Every structure is written in C-alpha cells, then in structure tokens.
Amino acid sequence: MTQLSTKNLTLGYGGVPVLNDISLDIPDAQITAVVGPNACGKSTLLRCLTRLIKPMSGQALLDGTPVHAQKTKAVARRIALLPQSAEAPPGMRVSDLVTRGRTPHQNPLQQWSVKDEDVVARALAQVGLSDQADRLVSDLSGGQRQRAWIAMVLAQDTDILLLDEPTTFLDLHHQIETLQLVRTLQNERQLTVVMVLHDINLAARFADHIVALRAGSIICQGAPAEVVTEATIAAVYDLQAKVFAGPVGGAPYVIPL
C-alpha cells in the first residue's frame, strides 16, 4: 500500500465535477508529475489530498485512511503543500516565512523550541538561502522567492511534498534550477513528491512517474517513457508531435509539429 492514493474520487465546485472517478496510487519516495491542459483538475487534485476540498464521492487516502477523517494538524505533519503562485505578506522576512512551516508542530503547551530553530536553519541551508534569511521576501529574485517557499514546506518536516506549478513565472534558468533542487532534496530525504507541471518536457526529465489528465479523467499514468508518446500527446493536448529520446538520460522529448 502506498502512502498517498485515491479511490473512485470525484471532485468539483458548486456541485459540478472537475475530476471524475479518479483512482491512483502515488509511488512512495519518487517524484510524480501531474500534467494536462488547463482546467483539467490538476490543482484540484492536490487540494483534495491536503483536505482543502472535500470529495463529492470516493476518497483521498493517507496510509489507507481517508484524509478527511484525519485531523488537520495530523495531516499537515505528513503532507506539505506549496500552493500555486504563493505570495508572502508585505514586509515579511525570509526567515519568518520559513518559520511558518513549523506551525503544525506547535501547540499551546509547546511553542518555539530548539528543534524548530534547527529545522528552519536546515531548510534554509538546503535551498541555499542561509545568507538571505534577514532579507525581505519581496526583495528576492523570482528563483530565490521560489526557494524560500520550498524552504517553508521543507521546514514543515513532512515526508510528502505537493508542489502546485513550482516553476510558474520563472525563466528557463530558474525553472531548471528549481526542479534540480526538488530532485536533490527528494533523493537526500527519500521524499514522496507530487508536482503539477505544464511543461511536458520538464515533467519527462525530472519525474519518475507521470499522471496525464484530461477533462477530469486519467488518460494514462506510468514511467515517462510509457506516458510521453505521440499518441498520448495527441489524446491529452490535441497536438500532433514527434517524440524523441532526449539528450539528458534518454528521457522522452516532445517537439510539436
């Protein structure tokens, strides 16, 4: 049994389904990329996995138990979510942002501790921002800001990370830098990572497992070589393309026609 899974999951807003009868197992200690066209339910899936959206039917499961039957703080100690286009409040320092990741570990009887201090320092070091801790988040570059947010979810000290479009608004250099950081952290800590990506070539390069969605349904899922095919690109994106073995590790590479 995998840590994170869904069973016959249907999700929606205002009674209108966005995802229909989704069943999947997220591989443990691997990177899973969720891909597909806009409005196909990618972000909605991640929000449900962290209890932010209740299923219309079916279940999202953590260790075999529905997440919505578990306490919010208990889930937050297991799953960390980096939301799409996250923004820090004005005047917030990097260290203050990262400190927020410790909230699930606080309670009225135990506030800030030496362990909290150590975890925050480690998270800043892991993303290479130890020397930027006192800067305002708003003064950082786009790539540095994304690293600061990743440090916050690392400080949450979970074994599952959900990253909703972590490369949004980043230039190509910072996209690669961010995904390389995610891969490094995943390897070091054997994390289970689920990330929503729009760039199919980046998904093929950095993910171990890909889930392709369209119109609320899973079109296919599996290893990049199994999923990123010309037939799948046509089925998911209505796009004719050629798929080649890419220059980095032979990962499939898509060239639209």
C-alpha positions as CSV (number, residue, x, y, z in Angstrom):
1,M,0.0,0.0,0.0
2,T,1.3,3.4,-0.9
3,Q,1.2,6.3,1.5
4,L,-1.0,8.5,-0.8
5,S,-3.8,7.3,-3.0
6,T,-7.3,8.0,-4.3
7,K,-10.2,5.6,-4.8
8,N,-13.0,6.4,-7.1
9,L,-12.5,10.1,-6.3
10,T,-14.9,12.7,-7.8
11,L,-14.2,16.4,-7.0
12,G,-15.9,19.6,-8.1
13,Y,-17.1,23.0,-7.2
14,G,-20.7,24.0,-6.7
15,G,-21.9,20.5,-7.5
16,V,-20.1,20.5,-10.9
17,P,-17.5,17.7,-11.2
18,V,-13.9,18.7,-12.2
19,L,-12.4,15.2,-11.6
20,N,-14.4,12.1,-12.2
21,D,-13.9,8.7,-10.6
22,I,-10.1,9.0,-10.2
23,S,-8.2,6.1,-8.7
24,L,-4.4,6.2,-8.5
25,D,-1.5,5.2,-6.2
26,I,1.2,7.8,-5.8
27,P,4.6,5.9,-5.8
28,D,6.4,6.3,-2.5
29,A,9.8,8.0,-2.4
30,Q,9.6,9.1,-6.0
31,I,8.6,12.3,-8.0
32,T,5.2,12.2,-9.7
33,A,4.3,14.9,-12.2
34,V,0.7,15.6,-12.9
35,V,0.2,17.0,-16.4
36,G,-2.6,18.0,-18.7
37,P,-4.3,21.0,-20.3
38,N,-5.7,24.0,-18.3
39,A,-8.8,23.3,-16.1
40,C,-8.4,19.5,-16.2
41,G,-8.3,19.2,-12.4
42,K,-4.6,19.1,-11.6
43,S,-4.6,21.7,-8.8
44,T,-8.0,20.5,-7.6
45,L,-6.5,17.0,-7.0
46,L,-3.6,18.4,-4.9
47,R,-6.0,20.5,-2.8
48,C,-8.1,17.4,-2.0
49,L,-5.0,15.4,-1.0
50,T,-4.4,18.0,1.7
51,R,-8.0,18.2,3.0
52,L,-8.7,21.6,1.4
53,I,-11.5,20.3,-0.8
54,K,-14.0,17.6,0.3
55,P,-14.8,14.8,-2.3
56,M,-18.2,14.7,-3.9
57,S,-17.7,10.9,-3.8
58,G,-14.9,8.5,-3.3
59,Q,-11.8,9.0,-1.1
60,A,-8.4,10.5,-0.9
61,L,-6.3,8.2,1.3
62,L,-3.3,8.7,3.5
63,D,-1.9,5.4,4.7
64,G,-5.2,3.8,3.8
65,T,-7.3,6.1,5.9
66,P,-9.4,8.9,4.3
67,V,-7.6,12.3,4.8
68,H,-10.9,14.0,5.6
69,A,-11.3,11.5,8.5
70,Q,-8.0,12.6,10.0
71,K,-7.3,15.8,12.0
72,T,-6.0,18.8,10.1
73,K,-2.8,19.1,12.1
74,A,-2.0,15.3,11.8
75,V,-2.3,15.6,8.0
76,A,-0.2,18.7,8.0
77,R,2.6,16.8,9.8
78,R,2.6,14.3,7.0
79,I,1.8,16.4,3.8
80,A,3.1,19.8,2.9
81,L,1.6,21.8,0.1
82,L,3.2,24.6,-1.9
83,P,0.2,26.4,-3.5
84,Q,0.2,27.9,-6.9
85,S,1.6,31.5,-7.2
86,A,2.1,31.8,-3.4
87,E,2.7,35.3,-2.2
88,A,4.1,36.4,1.2
89,P,2.6,39.3,3.2
90,P,4.3,42.7,2.7
91,G,7.3,43.2,4.9
92,M,7.9,39.5,5.7
93,R,11.5,38.3,6.0
94,V,12.7,35.1,4.5
95,S,13.3,33.6,8.0
96,D,9.7,34.5,9.1
97,L,8.3,32.8,6.0
98,V,10.2,29.6,6.6
99,T,9.3,29.7,10.3
100,R,5.6,29.3,9.2
101,G,6.4,25.8,8.2
102,R,6.6,24.8,11.8
103,T,3.0,25.8,12.6
104,P,1.7,22.1,12.5
105,H,4.2,21.2,15.2
106,Q,3.2,24.0,17.6
107,N,0.6,23.7,20.4
108,P,-0.5,25.8,23.4
109,L,1.9,23.9,25.7
110,Q,4.9,23.9,23.4
111,Q,5.6,26.9,21.2
112,W,9.0,27.6,19.7
113,S,11.8,25.1,20.5
114,V,15.4,24.4,19.8
115,K,14.3,21.7,17.3
116,D,12.2,24.3,15.5
117,E,15.2,26.5,15.2
118,D,17.4,23.7,13.9
119,V,14.8,22.6,11.3
120,V,14.4,26.1,10.0
121,A,18.1,26.6,9.7
122,R,18.5,23.3,7.9
123,A,15.7,24.1,5.5
124,L,17.3,27.5,4.6
125,A,20.7,25.7,4.1
126,Q,19.1,23.1,1.9
127,V,17.8,25.7,-0.5
128,G,20.9,27.8,-0.3
129,L,19.3,30.8,1.4
130,S,21.1,30.9,4.8
131,D,22.7,34.2,4.0
132,Q,19.4,35.7,2.8
133,A,17.4,34.9,6.0
134,D,17.0,38.5,7.0
135,R,16.1,39.9,3.6
136,L,12.5,40.7,2.7
137,V,10.9,38.1,0.6
138,S,9.7,40.8,-1.8
139,D,13.4,41.8,-2.5
140,L,14.4,38.4,-3.7
141,S,14.6,37.3,-7.3
142,G,11.9,35.0,-8.7
143,G,14.1,32.0,-8.3
144,Q,15.1,32.9,-4.8
145,R,11.5,33.5,-3.8
146,Q,10.6,30.1,-5.0
147,R,13.4,28.6,-3.0
148,A,12.2,30.4,0.1
149,W,8.7,28.9,-0.3
150,I,10.3,25.5,-0.8
151,A,12.2,26.0,2.4
152,M,8.9,26.7,4.2
153,V,7.4,23.4,3.1
154,L,10.7,21.7,4.0
155,A,10.5,23.2,7.5
156,Q,7.1,21.5,7.8
157,D,9.3,18.4,8.0
158,T,6.9,16.0,6.2
159,D,7.7,13.0,4.1
160,I,5.2,14.1,1.3
161,L,5.5,17.3,-0.7
162,L,2.8,18.6,-3.0
163,L,4.1,21.3,-5.3
164,D,1.5,23.2,-7.4
165,E,3.2,24.6,-10.5
166,P,6.5,25.3,-8.8
167,T,8.0,26.8,-12.0
168,T,5.2,29.3,-12.7
169,F,6.5,32.7,-13.8
170,L,10.1,31.6,-13.6
171,D,12.5,32.0,-16.6
172,L,14.0,28.8,-18.1
173,H,17.2,29.1,-16.0
174,H,15.2,29.3,-12.7
175,Q,12.8,26.5,-13.8
176,I,15.7,24.1,-14.2
177,E,17.3,25.3,-11.0
178,T,14.1,24.8,-9.0
179,L,13.4,21.3,-10.4
180,Q,17.0,20.3,-9.9
181,L,16.7,21.4,-6.3
182,V,13.5,19.3,-5.9
183,R,15.2,16.3,-7.3
184,T,18.2,16.7,-5.0
185,L,16.0,17.1,-1.9
186,Q,13.9,14.1,-2.9
187,N,17.0,12.0,-3.3
188,E,18.5,13.1,0.0
189,R,15.4,12.7,2.1
190,Q,13.6,10.0,0.1
191,L,10.6,12.2,-0.1
192,T,7.4,11.4,-2.0
193,V,6.8,14.4,-4.3
194,V,3.8,15.3,-6.4
195,M,4.1,18.3,-8.6
196,V,1.8,19.9,-11.2
197,L,3.8,20.9,-14.3
198,H,2.7,22.5,-17.6
199,D,5.9,21.7,-19.5
200,I,5.8,18.1,-20.6
201,N,9.5,18.0,-21.4
202,L,10.4,19.1,-17.8
203,A,8.0,16.5,-16.5
204,A,9.6,13.8,-18.6
205,R,13.1,14.9,-17.4
206,F,12.5,15.3,-13.7
207,A,9.7,12.9,-12.8
208,D,9.8,9.2,-12.1
209,H,6.1,8.8,-12.7
210,I,3.6,10.8,-14.7
211,V,-0.1,11.1,-14.4
212,A,-1.8,12.6,-17.5
213,L,-5.2,14.1,-17.1
214,R,-7.8,15.5,-19.5
215,A,-11.3,16.6,-18.9
216,G,-11.3,15.2,-15.4
217,S,-10.1,11.8,-16.2
218,I,-6.8,9.9,-16.2
219,I,-5.7,9.3,-19.8
220,C,-2.7,7.3,-18.7
221,Q,-0.1,7.0,-16.0
222,G,3.3,5.4,-15.6
223,A,7.0,6.0,-16.3
224,P,7.9,8.9,-18.6
225,A,8.8,6.6,-21.5
226,E,5.4,4.9,-21.2
227,V,3.3,8.1,-20.9
228,V,5.1,10.6,-23.1
229,T,4.3,9.2,-26.5
230,E,3.0,10.8,-29.7
231,A,-0.4,9.1,-29.1
232,T,-0.7,10.4,-25.6
233,I,0.3,14.0,-26.6
234,A,-2.5,13.8,-29.2
235,A,-5.0,12.4,-26.8
236,V,-4.2,14.8,-23.9
237,Y,-3.4,18.1,-25.7
238,D,-5.0,17.7,-29.2
239,L,-1.5,18.2,-30.5
240,Q,0.5,16.5,-33.2
241,A,4.1,16.0,-32.1
242,K,7.2,14.0,-32.6
243,V,8.7,12.3,-29.5
244,F,12.4,11.5,-29.4
245,A,14.9,10.2,-26.9
246,G,16.2,13.4,-25.3
247,P,19.9,14.3,-24.7
248,V,19.5,14.1,-20.9
249,G,19.4,10.4,-19.8
250,G,17.3,9.5,-22.8
251,A,14.1,11.0,-21.3
252,P,11.5,11.4,-24.0
253,Y,11.5,14.9,-25.6
254,V,8.4,16.4,-27.4
255,I,8.7,18.6,-30.4
256,P,5.3,20.0,-31.5
257,L,4.6,19.9,-35.3
